[in-house]
Amino acid sequence: MNGDIIKGEWKDIRGQIKAKWAQLTDSDVDALEGNVDSLAGKLQKTYGYAKERALQEYEEFKAALSSNSAASSASSSADSAQRSAERAESAADRSQKF
């Protein structure tokens, strides 16, 4: 996931990090400052994970963020298309009345 996107969505991601890894303190998460690449190190330190496990958890989390972002974008596009279709239908109905 792109670093700019991460920083733009940091509040949501921060909440997801806290929900998934409850032992991370607010200070731990704040120290990431939107840089989830540092997350694996925090997981190693806080949970005592081996480097491989910390990296695996990080990669799985990052993949989930990417798929959630893609699903959110697709849902947003579908909603926008639906609203456009409804507006066009409404405009057609109004033009038939005249």
ABEGO torsion letter per residue (X at the ends): XBAAAAAAAAAAAAAAAAAABAABBAAAAAAAGGBAAAAAAAAAAAAGBBAAAAAAAAAAAAAAAAAAAAAAAAAAAAAAAAAAAAAAAAAAAAAAAX
